[in-house]
């Protein structure tokens, strides 16, 4: 069990590091080197638009790797997704800029971002299934949340890398400094692959193979046979995924651009928030084993709706301590509270024969609709209305959807997940 957990957590952290460094770079540098002919606002929107492309590709990755993960197995897909993500990330670090090759630069950037999205779209479902299908029945919430810890670990690693580079002169950072986090992924991928290649297939999936009950088209089985469950899975995801990218991507542009504060301040705040989630995320996973998945989710959605009307007022104080503490606490309340239990809750909604496809598709469709577009929507709403209140109402609406989905879902804590 230790080997399975470590392999999944380490691999997921590497994958999220690769995926998330793009968001930080999009907020800090991509508008200047890939979209330099646009005015600052349009350049920021274009950079966030290229960022959103990766989320649009995530459902495609969920369909592809979910199909083969439900037919061939979880282990092989985890190795393949890591290779795809690593190659795409490393090549972004090698890209020429707009000044060097013109429009080909943003075009290649978007193409590689698509490759990243496909890779991470297949990664999450396989990683959580590898753990919860090995885990003791009464501790699936806790063990599933350990896989989720890979996300804040990836945030911490990516943010710390950019913090280390923030002392560079602006010209050096724009010239070569921003490339270093992307190029480092080659080393991280090598370590992750070494660990993952030592895994064995999960007992639940092996049982499906032994009984010759493997789904022929698991993607269609989910959409045609279990549409209600699929929409519940999407609804469970939309609030927390929007919150985390508002706090870790849009907030960078808001604090440095609108408020005119140093980028080091907001990067430090995000790093503190990620480190706090390393503790709070397993706590909420453990709590879901104790009181159930639905109560934790319902409480998380309620708190998210309340935080929507508090967080920007705290950022607007421009006080470094208040900003750091606010980002850290709000991220745990609105993201960790639901993302932690989600590692078990969402896969438990589906039977083994379609679990990879169902969980991946529900998660990645929600991420595409809500997560990828939340920074660009927030930027557009702020520019259009001139107030963050419009962003607060957006977050409230998403929290309401997640509350309704959790209310409609059945409690899964005591379900037998070996069912086909």
C-alpha positions as CSV (number, residue, x, y, z in Angstrom):
1,X,0.0,0.0,0.0
2,X,2.9,2.4,0.8
3,X,4.4,1.7,-2.7
4,X,1.1,2.4,-4.4
5,X,0.5,5.6,-2.4
6,X,4.0,7.0,-3.0
7,X,4.0,6.2,-6.7
8,X,0.6,7.8,-7.2
9,X,1.3,10.9,-5.1
10,X,4.8,11.5,-6.6
11,X,3.5,10.9,-10.1
12,X,0.5,13.1,-9.6
13,X,2.7,15.9,-8.1
14,X,5.0,15.8,-11.1
15,X,2.0,15.9,-13.5
16,X,0.4,18.9,-11.7
17,X,3.7,20.7,-11.5
18,X,4.0,20.4,-15.3
19,X,0.4,21.6,-15.8
20,X,0.4,24.4,-13.2
21,X,3.7,26.1,-14.1
22,X,1.9,27.1,-17.3
23,X,-0.6,29.1,-15.3
24,X,2.0,31.0,-13.4
25,X,3.9,31.7,-16.5
26,X,0.8,32.8,-18.3
27,X,0.1,35.3,-15.5
28,X,3.6,36.7,-15.4
29,X,5.3,36.4,-18.8
30,X,3.5,34.8,-21.7
31,X,1.5,38.0,-22.5
32,X,4.9,39.8,-23.0
33,X,6.8,37.2,-25.1
34,X,4.1,35.3,-27.0
35,X,1.5,38.1,-27.4
36,X,3.6,41.3,-27.4
37,X,1.6,43.1,-30.1
38,X,-1.5,43.3,-28.0
39,X,-2.3,45.9,-25.3
40,X,-1.7,44.7,-21.7
41,X,-5.3,43.7,-21.0
42,X,-5.7,41.9,-24.4
43,X,-2.3,40.2,-23.9
44,X,-3.4,38.9,-20.5
45,X,-6.7,37.6,-21.9
46,X,-4.8,35.9,-24.7
47,X,-2.3,34.4,-22.3
48,X,-5.2,33.1,-20.1
49,X,-6.9,31.9,-23.3
50,X,-4.0,29.7,-24.2
51,X,-4.0,28.5,-20.6
52,X,-7.7,27.5,-20.9
53,X,-6.9,25.5,-24.0
54,X,-5.3,22.9,-21.8
55,X,-8.5,22.5,-19.9
56,X,-10.5,22.1,-23.1
57,X,-8.3,19.2,-24.0
58,X,-8.7,17.5,-20.6
59,X,-12.0,15.8,-21.4
60,X,-10.4,14.3,-24.6
61,X,-7.7,12.9,-22.4
62,X,-10.3,11.6,-20.0
63,X,-12.1,9.8,-22.9
64,X,-9.0,8.3,-24.5
65,X,-7.2,7.1,-21.3
66,X,-10.5,6.3,-19.5
67,X,-11.4,4.0,-22.4
68,X,-8.1,2.1,-22.4
69,X,-7.8,2.3,-18.6
70,X,-11.2,0.5,-18.3
71,X,-10.2,-2.1,-21.0
72,X,-6.5,-2.7,-20.6
73,X,-5.7,-1.5,-17.0
74,X,-4.8,1.4,-14.8
75,X,-1.0,1.0,-14.6
76,X,-0.2,1.3,-18.4
77,X,-2.2,4.5,-18.7
78,X,-0.5,6.1,-15.8
79,X,2.9,5.5,-17.4
80,X,1.7,6.9,-20.8
81,X,0.1,10.0,-19.4
82,X,3.3,10.9,-17.6
83,X,5.3,10.6,-20.8
84,X,2.9,12.8,-22.7
85,X,2.8,15.5,-20.1
86,X,6.6,15.5,-19.7
87,X,7.3,15.8,-23.4
88,X,4.8,18.6,-23.8
89,X,6.1,20.6,-20.8
90,X,9.8,20.2,-21.8
91,X,9.1,21.4,-25.3
92,X,7.3,24.5,-24.1
93,X,10.6,25.4,-22.3
94,X,12.4,25.1,-25.7
95,X,9.9,27.3,-27.7
96,X,11.1,30.4,-29.6
97,X,9.3,33.6,-28.8
98,X,7.1,35.8,-31.0
99,X,10.1,38.1,-31.6
100,X,12.0,35.1,-33.1
101,X,9.4,33.3,-35.3
102,X,6.2,35.5,-35.2
103,X,2.8,33.9,-35.1
104,X,4.3,30.4,-35.1
105,X,5.3,31.0,-31.5
106,X,1.8,31.3,-30.0
107,X,0.5,28.6,-32.3
108,X,3.1,26.1,-31.1
109,X,2.5,27.2,-27.5
110,X,-1.2,26.4,-27.9
111,X,-0.4,23.0,-29.5
112,X,1.8,22.0,-26.7
113,X,-0.7,23.2,-24.1
114,X,-3.2,20.9,-25.8
115,X,-0.8,18.0,-25.4
116,X,-0.5,18.9,-21.7
117,X,-4.2,18.9,-21.3
118,X,-4.6,15.5,-22.9
119,X,-2.0,14.1,-20.6
120,X,-3.4,15.5,-17.3
121,X,-6.9,14.6,-18.5
122,X,-6.0,10.9,-18.3
123,X,-3.7,11.1,-15.3
124,X,-6.1,12.0,-12.4
125,X,-8.6,9.1,-12.9
126,X,-5.9,6.5,-13.1
127,X,-4.0,7.8,-10.1
128,X,-6.9,7.8,-7.7
129,X,-8.2,4.5,-8.9
130,X,-4.8,2.9,-8.4
131,X,-5.0,3.9,-4.7
132,X,-8.6,3.5,-3.7
133,X,-9.0,0.2,-5.5
134,X,-6.1,-1.0,-3.3
135,X,-7.1,0.8,-0.1
136,X,-8.9,-0.7,2.9
137,X,-12.7,-0.1,2.6
138,X,-13.0,2.1,5.7
139,X,-10.0,4.3,4.7
140,X,-10.7,5.1,1.0
141,X,-11.4,8.7,1.7
142,X,-8.1,9.2,3.5
143,X,-6.0,7.3,1.0
144,X,-7.8,9.0,-1.9
145,X,-7.0,12.4,-0.4
146,X,-3.3,11.5,-0.3
147,X,-3.3,11.3,-4.1
148,X,-5.1,14.7,-4.2
149,X,-2.1,16.1,-2.2
150,X,-0.2,15.8,-5.4
151,X,-2.0,19.0,-6.5
152,X,-0.9,21.3,-3.8
153,X,2.6,19.7,-3.9
154,X,2.7,20.6,-7.6
155,X,1.5,24.1,-6.8
156,X,4.2,24.4,-4.1
157,X,6.9,23.1,-6.4
158,X,5.9,25.3,-9.4
159,X,5.4,28.4,-7.3
160,X,8.7,27.9,-5.4
161,X,10.5,27.6,-8.7
162,X,9.2,30.9,-9.9
163,X,9.9,32.5,-6.5
164,X,13.5,31.4,-6.8
165,X,13.6,33.1,-10.3
166,X,11.9,36.3,-9.2
167,X,15.1,37.9,-8.1
168,X,16.4,37.8,-11.7
169,X,16.5,41.0,-13.6
170,X,13.3,41.4,-15.7
171,X,15.3,41.2,-19.0
172,X,16.9,37.9,-17.9
173,X,13.6,36.5,-16.6
174,X,11.9,37.2,-19.9
175,X,14.8,36.0,-22.0
176,X,15.7,32.6,-20.4
177,X,14.6,32.5,-16.7
178,X,11.0,31.5,-17.3
179,X,12.2,28.4,-19.3
180,X,13.9,26.8,-16.3
181,X,10.7,25.5,-14.6
182,X,9.6,23.8,-17.9
183,X,13.0,22.2,-18.6
184,X,13.3,20.9,-15.0
185,X,10.3,18.6,-15.8
186,X,12.5,16.2,-17.7
187,X,14.3,15.3,-14.4
188,X,11.0,15.0,-12.5
189,X,9.4,12.8,-15.1
190,X,12.4,10.4,-15.0
191,X,11.9,10.0,-11.3
192,X,8.1,9.6,-11.6
193,X,8.4,6.9,-14.3
194,X,10.9,4.9,-12.3
195,X,8.5,4.7,-9.4
196,X,5.4,4.0,-11.4
197,X,6.8,1.2,-13.4
198,X,7.1,-0.8,-10.2
199,X,3.3,-0.8,-9.6
200,X,0.9,-3.8,-10.1
201,X,-2.6,-3.7,-11.4
202,X,-5.5,-3.1,-8.9
203,X,-7.4,-6.1,-7.5
204,X,-10.8,-4.6,-8.5
205,X,-9.9,-4.3,-12.2
206,X,-8.2,-7.7,-12.2
207,X,-11.5,-9.2,-11.0
208,X,-13.3,-7.5,-13.9
209,X,-10.8,-9.0,-16.3
210,X,-11.1,-12.5,-14.7
211,X,-14.8,-12.4,-15.0
212,X,-14.6,-11.2,-18.6
213,X,-16.8,-8.3,-17.7
214,X,-14.6,-5.6,-19.4
215,X,-16.7,-2.8,-20.9
216,X,-16.6,-2.6,-24.7
217,X,-17.2,1.2,-24.9
218,X,-17.1,2.5,-21.3
219,X,-17.4,6.1,-22.4
220,X,-20.8,5.4,-24.0
221,X,-21.9,3.2,-21.1
222,X,-21.4,6.2,-18.8
223,X,-23.2,8.8,-21.0
224,X,-26.1,6.6,-22.1
225,X,-26.5,4.3,-19.1
226,X,-25.6,6.6,-16.2
227,X,-26.3,10.2,-17.3
228,X,-27.6,11.3,-13.9
229,X,-24.4,10.0,-12.2
230,X,-22.3,11.7,-14.8
231,X,-23.9,15.1,-14.3
232,X,-23.6,14.7,-10.5
233,X,-19.9,14.1,-11.0
234,X,-19.6,17.3,-13.1
235,X,-21.5,19.3,-10.5
236,X,-19.3,18.1,-7.7
237,X,-16.3,19.5,-9.4
238,X,-17.2,22.9,-10.8
239,X,-16.9,25.0,-7.6
240,X,-13.6,23.9,-6.1
241,X,-11.8,23.8,-9.5
242,X,-12.9,27.4,-10.3
243,X,-11.8,28.5,-6.8
244,X,-8.4,27.1,-7.0
245,X,-7.6,28.7,-10.3
246,X,-9.0,32.0,-9.3
247,X,-6.7,31.9,-6.2
248,X,-3.6,30.6,-7.9
249,X,-3.8,32.1,-11.4
250,X,-6.2,35.1,-11.6
251,X,-5.0,36.4,-8.2
252,X,-1.5,36.8,-9.6
253,X,-2.7,39.1,-12.4
254,X,-5.1,40.9,-10.0
255,X,-2.6,41.6,-7.2
256,X,0.3,42.5,-9.5
257,X,-1.7,44.3,-12.1
258,X,-4.8,45.9,-10.6
259,X,-3.4,46.4,-7.1
260,X,0.2,47.1,-8.2
261,X,1.8,44.9,-5.6
262,X,5.1,42.9,-6.0
263,X,4.7,39.5,-7.7
264,X,6.8,38.0,-4.9
265,X,4.0,38.8,-2.4
266,X,1.3,36.8,-4.2
267,X,3.7,34.0,-5.1
268,X,4.6,33.6,-1.4
269,X,0.9,33.6,-0.5
270,X,0.1,30.9,-3.0
271,X,3.1,28.8,-1.7
272,X,1.8,29.1,1.9
273,X,-1.7,28.1,0.8
274,X,-0.3,25.0,-1.0
275,X,1.7,24.0,2.0
276,X,-1.3,24.3,4.3
277,X,-3.3,22.1,1.9
278,X,-0.7,19.4,2.4
279,X,-2.3,19.1,5.9
280,X,-5.9,20.1,5.4
281,X,-6.5,17.9,2.4
282,X,-5.8,14.6,4.1
283,X,-7.7,15.9,7.1
284,X,-10.9,16.4,5.0
285,X,-10.3,13.0,3.4
286,X,-10.1,11.3,6.8
287,X,-13.1,13.3,8.0
288,X,-15.1,11.9,5.0
289,X,-14.4,8.4,6.2
290,X,-15.8,9.4,9.6
291,X,-18.9,11.3,8.8
292,X,-19.4,10.6,5.1
293,X,-18.6,12.2,1.8
294,X,-21.9,14.2,1.3
295,X,-21.8,16.2,4.6
296,X,-18.3,17.4,3.9
297,X,-19.2,18.4,0.4
298,X,-22.3,20.2,1.4
299,X,-20.5,22.2,4.0
300,X,-17.7,23.0,1.6
301,X,-20.1,24.3,-1.0
302,X,-21.9,26.5,1.6
303,X,-18.6,28.0,2.8
304,X,-17.4,28.6,-0.8
305,X,-20.5,30.7,-1.4
306,X,-19.8,32.8,1.7
307,X,-16.1,33.2,0.9
308,X,-17.0,34.6,-2.6
309,X,-18.0,37.9,-1.0
310,X,-15.1,38.1,1.4
311,X,-11.9,37.2,-0.4
312,X,-11.5,40.2,-2.7
313,X,-12.1,42.7,0.1
314,X,-9.3,41.0,2.0
315,X,-7.0,41.2,-1.0
316,X,-7.9,44.9,-1.5
317,X,-6.4,45.8,1.9
318,X,-3.0,45.5,0.2
319,X,-1.7,44.3,3.5
320,X,0.9,41.5,2.9
321,X,0.0,39.6,6.0
322,X,-3.8,39.7,5.4
323,X,-3.3,38.7,1.7
324,X,-1.1,35.7,2.6
325,X,-3.4,34.5,5.4
326,X,-6.5,35.0,3.4
327,X,-5.3,33.1,0.3
328,X,-4.1,30.3,2.5
329,X,-7.2,29.9,4.6
330,X,-9.7,30.5,1.8
331,X,-8.0,27.9,-0.5
332,X,-8.3,25.2,2.2
333,X,-12.0,26.1,2.9
334,X,-13.1,26.3,-0.7
335,X,-10.8,23.8,-2.4
336,X,-9.2,21.3,0.1
337,X,-12.6,20.7,1.8
338,X,-14.0,19.2,-1.4
339,X,-11.0,18.2,-3.4
340,X,-9.7,16.0,-0.6
341,X,-12.8,13.7,-0.3
342,X,-13.3,13.9,-4.1
343,X,-10.5,11.4,-4.6
344,X,-12.8,8.7,-3.2
345,X,-16.2,10.2,-3.7
346,X,-16.2,10.7,-7.5
347,X,-14.8,7.2,-8.4
348,X,-17.1,5.5,-5.9
349,X,-20.1,6.8,-7.9
350,X,-19.3,4.4,-10.8
351,X,-18.8,0.6,-11.0
352,X,-15.4,-0.9,-11.7
353,X,-16.0,-1.6,-15.4
354,X,-16.5,2.1,-16.2
355,X,-14.9,3.8,-13.2
356,X,-11.9,5.2,-15.0
357,X,-14.0,6.7,-17.8
358,X,-16.8,7.9,-15.5
359,X,-14.6,9.6,-12.9
360,X,-12.2,11.0,-15.5
361,X,-14.9,12.4,-17.8
362,X,-16.9,13.9,-14.9
363,X,-13.8,15.6,-13.5
364,X,-12.4,16.8,-16.7
365,X,-15.6,18.1,-18.3
366,X,-16.1,20.2,-15.1
367,X,-12.5,21.3,-15.2
368,X,-12.8,22.4,-18.8
369,X,-16.1,24.3,-18.2
370,X,-15.2,25.9,-14.9
371,X,-11.5,25.7,-14.1
372,X,-9.9,26.6,-17.4
373,X,-12.1,29.5,-18.1
374,X,-12.3,31.0,-14.6
375,X,-9.2,33.2,-14.9
376,X,-10.2,34.6,-18.3
377,X,-13.9,35.0,-17.2
378,X,-12.7,36.8,-14.0
379,X,-10.4,39.1,-16.0
380,X,-13.2,39.9,-18.5
381,X,-15.8,40.5,-15.7
382,X,-13.5,42.8,-13.9
383,X,-12.7,44.8,-17.1
384,X,-16.4,44.9,-18.0
385,X,-17.9,45.8,-14.6
386,X,-15.0,47.5,-12.9
387,X,-15.7,45.6,-9.7
388,X,-14.9,42.2,-8.3
389,X,-18.5,41.8,-7.1
390,X,-19.3,40.3,-10.5
391,X,-16.6,37.6,-9.9
392,X,-18.1,36.9,-6.5
393,X,-21.5,36.2,-8.0
394,X,-19.9,33.9,-10.5
395,X,-18.3,31.9,-7.7
396,X,-21.6,31.9,-5.8
397,X,-23.4,30.4,-8.8
398,X,-20.8,27.6,-9.1
399,X,-21.0,26.9,-5.3
400,X,-24.8,26.5,-5.7
401,X,-24.4,24.0,-8.5
402,X,-21.9,21.9,-6.4
403,X,-24.3,22.0,-3.4
404,X,-27.2,20.8,-5.6
405,X,-25.0,18.0,-7.0
406,X,-23.9,16.9,-3.5
407,X,-27.5,16.9,-2.3
408,X,-28.6,14.7,-5.3
409,X,-25.7,12.3,-4.9
410,X,-25.9,9.1,-2.8
411,X,-23.6,8.5,0.1
412,X,-20.8,6.3,-1.2
413,X,-18.6,5.8,2.0
414,X,-19.9,2.3,2.7
415,X,-20.3,1.1,-0.9
416,X,-18.6,-2.0,-2.2
417,X,-16.3,-0.6,-5.0
418,X,-15.5,-4.1,-6.3
419,X,-18.9,-4.1,-7.9
420,X,-18.8,-4.2,-11.7
